[in-house]
Amino acid sequence: MKPTNFARYLSDFIARYLISEKGASKNTVAAYRDAFILLIRYMEEVEKLKVEKLELNHITKETVLGFLDWLQVERKCGSSTRNARLAAIHSFYSYLQHESIEYLHESQRILSVKFKKKPKETITYLTLEGIKILLEQANITTRRGRRDLALLSLMYDTGSRVQEIIDLTPANLHLTSPATVTVMGKGNKARLIPMLDIQTEHLKAYLRENKLEDRSASLYPLFSNSKGEKLTRAGVAHILKKYVEAARNKDVLLVPEKLSCHSLRHSKAMHLLQAGVNLIYIRDILGHVSIQTTEIYARADSKQKREALEKAYVNVNPEEKPRWESNESLIDWLKNF
């Protein structure tokens, strides 16, 4: 069967353009691939077009809008997921308009589809006491408990994204003083994060126990499941959820009910800020491209705002006593008011 033009251009976009020309990370390629898998499913289920017959002229701006609505209505996706799928479609049609003049007009129509505005989410983070009680729930008498403690404490201490943590290998660790971990962030940008001695000792013990010290194991997953496979994002979220529930049984006020893996990253950023660390250093530790992204923590820190107000406070109220205090009685003052 002769491949359709949609199949030809999409294959070239995924396999060549994104990797060779754009230098996209494997996570970006996977996310874009998943977006088009969903688009194809929509075309089959809703538009009744089999993938082997799907041509570029079958996909219009109206089709894309229908697909985005389908994501939110039928699949119950939020605005963030909708926008992520649209970003993949935009990238494909940005590529296509330079590859085929025939589809230039429709490509530009699809590129005109707007991203949906979403309400700004409040930052969920734990206090230092909350982090402590969360990590205390790991049962360090078991091998799995020791793995979970090493995983969650490293995620917090480095302020890393969950994908950055599960992609780590022993080769990324430098445990001689000064200890550091090399994290591969968005856009394949590496950053070096310093580690404290206590975290280093935990990791050394973890590496010894799991036979990850040998050079032959340097590219093995740093954190793996019972089958020796690299943990997934869902797997890490499941681990965190277990300890969140246990921690809430200890102190419901210190541990929010809804706590994501990203909340540990938020927590580290807030604690660095509250300790007086410059936003520039926090930006570099978190791997933000712009300082404006890091500034969300300064805006969210009500404690720091209150302390700043207290330091800048000047009493502008008059010192004289209220008039009623100088009268013989409150009743007389009220009568004369």
Secondary structure, 3 states (H helix, E strand, C coil): CCCCHHHHHHHHHHHHHHHHHCCCCHHHHHHHHHHHHHHHHHHHHCCCCCHHHCCHHHCCHHHHHHHHHHHHHCCCCCHHHHHHHHHHHHHHHHHHHHHCHHHHHHHHHHHCCCCCCCCCCCCCCCCHHHHHHHHCCCCCCCHHHHHHHHHHHHHHHHCCCHHHHHCCCHHHEECCCCCEEEEECHHHCEEEEECCHHHHHHHHHHHHHCCCCCHHHCCCCCCECCCCCECCHHHHHHHHHHHHHHHHHHCCCCCCCCCCHHHHHHHHHHHHHHCCCCHHHHHHHHCCCCHHHHHHHHHHCHHHHHHHHHHHCCCCCCCCCCHHHHCCCHHHHHHHC
